[in-house]
Amino acid sequence: MGEVRVTGAKNSVLKLMAASLLAEGTTTLREVPDILDVEYMSELLRRLGCEVIRDTDAGSVAITVPGVPSHKADYDLVRKLRASINVLGPLLARCGQADVALPGGDNIGSRGLDMHVAGLEKLGATVRSEHGFLIATRSERLRGAMVWLDFPSVGATENLLMAAVLAQGTTVIDNAAREPEIVDICAMLTSMGARISGVGTSTLEIEGVDLLSPTDHTTVPDRLVAGTWAVAAVMTQGDVTVGNARMEHLEIALDKLTLAGAIVEAAGDGFRVRCEDRPRSVDVVTLPYPGFPTDLQPQFIALNSIAHGAAMVTENLFEARFRFVNEMVRLGADVRTDGHHAMVRGKATLSGAPVEAADIRAGAGLVLAGLVAEGVTTVYEPHHVDRGYEGFVEDLVRLGADVSRIAVAP
């Protein structure tokens, strides 16, 4: 039994940092997690001419944006952080040009930029790919337009939103993403002076303004970290209270845990999850929000691998997410994949083994599996976990887990 507290969402704060480019002056963000991706984005903003001051004790970042930021985001940083593509919209709107190296990040499948490009072109930009860079320019102020997204892409919605707030006229983004992180960036932009309606729906209407002002904004809690702790409680037949977490952002995932045998209830500013017996298997189908989040899929595969019964996990968003399954098999899990489906047959025990994390959520899923495996599990490439989870090892230890970080010789 124990308590953990969730900080601001990784998938929001990185975009909020990019959004600060839209206004000259100092923007302060609060509830900023102390994770590697925040440091990568901080360095990217510094290269663009911003002053970035992080206070990890207070969980804040102060970003001072110059009158004319630089417009080039180089590959050596962008390759580490896919969210760096989100400087494209703000730089284009502010500077008239953005040169952003094609991004890297998690190795979970193709995430094309076609919708980003098509949307910006509808706003009046010229976009081309050249020497590994995506180069967007405008000869005059961007102008409002009707933009239809083929898929409710979070990244495309964010980029188009940040470009449209300084465009001339009204922009409508139809089939927009609805994630809590989208609502969060809309809240920040509104506090900067943007005019946005339809927030939280699939249709966003943005009335462009001439100028935005810096702001002070608190990041929405990280629903994916909260969900990871909830799964950990069920897998270990434990009792964990997750603070600073919003149950309404995890409705389907928490419902699935209830079906697995957990007791989930509101507690303070978060929720409590406890499970007294071995969990039952639960089917999962990933979908855009408000559907089941793809970023909790590896954790639920880990849960199903030690649950009673068999379950089907269907991945509809990222085709390479199931690379994680190969590592689970090394731990003795019975998982078989066919296209975008994985059949998981639960076993009473797993067996500790060396495994390797290929992305943030796979790393977290492997750690959770290691908690319930017999013997020692060593998770290599833990920097992936550090990119998304603040103090993960320390929190696990406080909750009673036998986990330590070790140095590995090259």
GIDASUL-V326082 format. One record per pair of residues at least 4 apart in sequence whose C-alpha atoms are under 7 Angstrom apart, sorted by the first residue. I is the first residue (numbers start at 1). GAP is how many residues later the second one is. Records with the same first field share a line. If there is no record, write none. Layout:
# GIDASUL-V326082
I=GAP ; GAP
This chain:
# GIDASUL-V326082
1=237 ; 238 ; 239 ; 398
2=237 ; 238 ; 239 ; 397
3=237 ; 238 ; 239
4=237 ; 238 ; 239 ; 391
5=237 ; 238 ; 239
6=215 ; 216 ; 219 ; 220 ; 236 ; 237 ; 238 ; 239
7=24 ; 25 ; 26 ; 214 ; 215
8=5 ; 23 ; 24 ; 25 ; 211 ; 212 ; 213 ; 214
9=4 ; 210 ; 211 ; 212 ; 213 ; 214
10=4 ; 23 ; 212 ; 378
11=170
12=4 ; 169 ; 207
13=4 ; 19 ; 206
14=4 ; 24 ; 27 ; 69
15=4 ; 68 ; 71
16=4 ; 169
18=68 ; 69
19=71 ; 143
20=7
21=44 ; 69 ; 70
22=68 ; 72 ; 190
23=42 ; 189 ; 190 ; 191
24=41 ; 42 ; 43 ; 189 ; 190
25=39 ; 40 ; 41 ; 189
26=36 ; 37 ; 38 ; 39 ; 188
27=35 ; 36 ; 37 ; 187 ; 188 ; 189
28=32 ; 33 ; 34 ; 35 ; 187 ; 188 ; 189
29=31 ; 32 ; 33 ; 187 ; 188 ; 189 ; 190
30=29 ; 30 ; 31 ; 187 ; 188 ; 189
31=28 ; 29 ; 187 ; 188
32=27 ; 28 ; 29 ; 187
33=26 ; 357
34=4 ; 22 ; 356
35=4 ; 351 ; 352 ; 353 ; 354 ; 355
36=4 ; 350 ; 351
37=4 ; 44 ; 350
38=4
39=4
40=4 ; 37
41=4 ; 43
42=4 ; 10
43=4
44=4 ; 29 ; 33
45=4 ; 5
46=4 ; 5 ; 6
48=21 ; 22 ; 23 ; 24
49=17 ; 20 ; 21
50=13 ; 14 ; 15 ; 16
51=12 ; 13 ; 14
52=9 ; 10 ; 11 ; 12
53=8 ; 9 ; 10
54=6 ; 7 ; 8
55=4 ; 5 ; 6
56=4
65=4
68=27
71=20 ; 24 ; 26 ; 27 ; 28
72=26 ; 27 ; 28
73=5 ; 26 ; 27 ; 28
74=4 ; 26 ; 27
75=4 ; 26
77=4
78=4 ; 6 ; 23 ; 25 ; 26
79=24 ; 25 ; 26
80=24 ; 25
81=22 ; 23 ; 24
82=21 ; 22 ; 23
84=19
85=15 ; 18
86=73
87=4
88=4 ; 10 ; 12 ; 71
89=4 ; 70 ; 71 ; 73 ; 74
90=4 ; 72 ; 73
91=4 ; 5 ; 6 ; 7
92=4 ; 5 ; 6 ; 44 ; 45 ; 71
93=49 ; 70 ; 73
96=41 ; 42
97=39 ; 40 ; 41
98=37 ; 38 ; 39
99=34 ; 35 ; 36 ; 37
100=33 ; 34 ; 35
101=31 ; 32 ; 33
102=30 ; 31 ; 32
106=253
107=251 ; 252
108=210 ; 211 ; 212 ; 213
109=209 ; 210 ; 211
113=4
114=4
115=4 ; 34 ; 41
116=4 ; 40 ; 43 ; 44
117=4 ; 10
118=4
119=4 ; 28 ; 41
120=4 ; 5 ; 40
121=4 ; 5 ; 6
122=23
123=19 ; 20 ; 21 ; 22
124=14 ; 18 ; 19
125=11 ; 12 ; 13 ; 17
126=10 ; 11 ; 12
127=8 ; 9 ; 10
128=6 ; 7 ; 8
129=4 ; 5 ; 6
130=4
138=4
141=26 ; 27
142=25 ; 26
143=24 ; 25 ; 26
144=20 ; 23 ; 24 ; 25 ; 26 ; 27
145=25 ; 26 ; 27
146=25 ; 26 ; 27
147=25 ; 26 ; 27
148=25 ; 26 ; 27
149=25 ; 26 ; 27
151=24
152=23 ; 24 ; 25
153=4 ; 23 ; 24
154=4 ; 23
155=4
156=4
157=4 ; 19 ; 20
158=4 ; 24
159=4
160=4
161=4
163=4
164=7 ; 42 ; 44
165=29 ; 41 ; 42 ; 43 ; 44
166=42 ; 43 ; 44 ; 45
167=41 ; 42
168=40
169=38 ; 39
170=35 ; 36 ; 37 ; 38
171=34 ; 35 ; 36
172=31 ; 32 ; 33 ; 34
173=30 ; 31 ; 32
174=28 ; 29 ; 30
175=27 ; 28
176=26 ; 27 ; 28
177=5 ; 25
178=4 ; 22 ; 23 ; 24 ; 111
179=4 ; 110
180=4 ; 69
181=4
182=4
183=4 ; 16 ; 17
184=4 ; 36
185=4
186=4 ; 13
187=4
188=4 ; 29
189=4 ; 5
190=4 ; 5 ; 6
191=24
192=20 ; 21 ; 22 ; 23
193=19 ; 20
194=15 ; 18
195=11 ; 12 ; 13
196=8 ; 9 ; 10 ; 11
197=7 ; 8 ; 9
198=5 ; 6 ; 7
199=5
221=23 ; 24
222=4
223=4 ; 22 ; 26 ; 27
224=4 ; 71 ; 72
225=4 ; 164
226=4 ; 16 ; 19
227=4
228=4 ; 68 ; 71
229=4
230=4 ; 43
231=4 ; 68
232=4 ; 136
233=4 ; 5 ; 6 ; 7 ; 40 ; 41 ; 42
234=4 ; 28 ; 40 ; 41 ; 45
235=44 ; 68
236=136
237=37 ; 38 ; 39 ; 40 ; 41
238=36 ; 37 ; 38
239=34 ; 35 ; 36
240=32 ; 33 ; 34
241=30 ; 31 ; 32
242=28 ; 29 ; 30
243=26 ; 27 ; 28
244=25 ; 26
245=24 ; 25 ; 26
246=24
247=4 ; 23 ; 24
250=4
251=4
252=4 ; 39 ; 40
253=4 ; 39
254=4
255=4
256=4 ; 26
257=4 ; 5
258=4 ; 5 ; 6
259=23
260=19 ; 20 ; 21 ; 22
261=14 ; 18 ; 19
262=11 ; 12 ; 13
263=10 ; 11 ; 12
264=7 ; 8 ; 9 ; 10
265=6 ; 7 ; 8
266=4 ; 5 ; 6
267=4 ; 5
278=29
279=28 ; 29
280=27 ; 28 ; 29
281=23 ; 26 ; 27 ; 28 ; 29 ; 30
282=22 ; 29
283=28 ; 29 ; 30
284=28 ; 29 ; 30
285=7 ; 28 ; 29 ; 30
286=5 ; 6 ; 7 ; 8 ; 28 ; 29 ; 30 ; 31
287=4 ; 5 ; 6 ; 7 ; 29 ; 30
288=5
289=4
293=4
294=23
295=66
296=4
297=4
298=4 ; 63 ; 64 ; 67
299=4 ; 66
300=4
301=4
302=63 ; 67
303=4
304=7 ; 40 ; 42
305=28 ; 29 ; 39 ; 40 ; 41 ; 42
306=40 ; 41 ; 42 ; 43
307=39 ; 40
308=38
309=36 ; 37
310=34 ; 35 ; 36
311=32 ; 33 ; 34
312=29 ; 30 ; 31 ; 32
313=28 ; 29 ; 30
314=26 ; 27 ; 28
315=25 ; 26
316=24
319=21
324=4 ; 38
325=4 ; 10
326=4
327=4 ; 28 ; 29
328=4 ; 5
329=4 ; 5 ; 6
330=23
331=19 ; 20 ; 21 ; 22
332=18 ; 19
333=17
334=10 ; 11 ; 12
335=7 ; 8 ; 9 ; 10
336=6 ; 7 ; 8
337=4 ; 5 ; 6
338=4
349=24
350=22 ; 23 ; 24
351=22 ; 23 ; 24
352=18 ; 21 ; 22 ; 23 ; 24 ; 25
353=23 ; 24 ; 25
354=23 ; 24 ; 25
355=23 ; 24 ; 25
356=23 ; 24 ; 25
357=5 ; 6 ; 22 ; 23 ; 24 ; 25 ; 27
358=4 ; 5
359=4 ; 25
360=4 ; 24 ; 25 ; 27 ; 28
361=4
362=4
363=4 ; 19 ; 21 ; 22
364=4 ; 21
365=4
366=4
367=4 ; 12
369=4
370=7
382=4
383=4
385=4
386=4
391=4
392=4
393=4 ; 10 ; 11
394=4
395=4
396=4 ; 5 ; 7
397=4 ; 5 ; 6
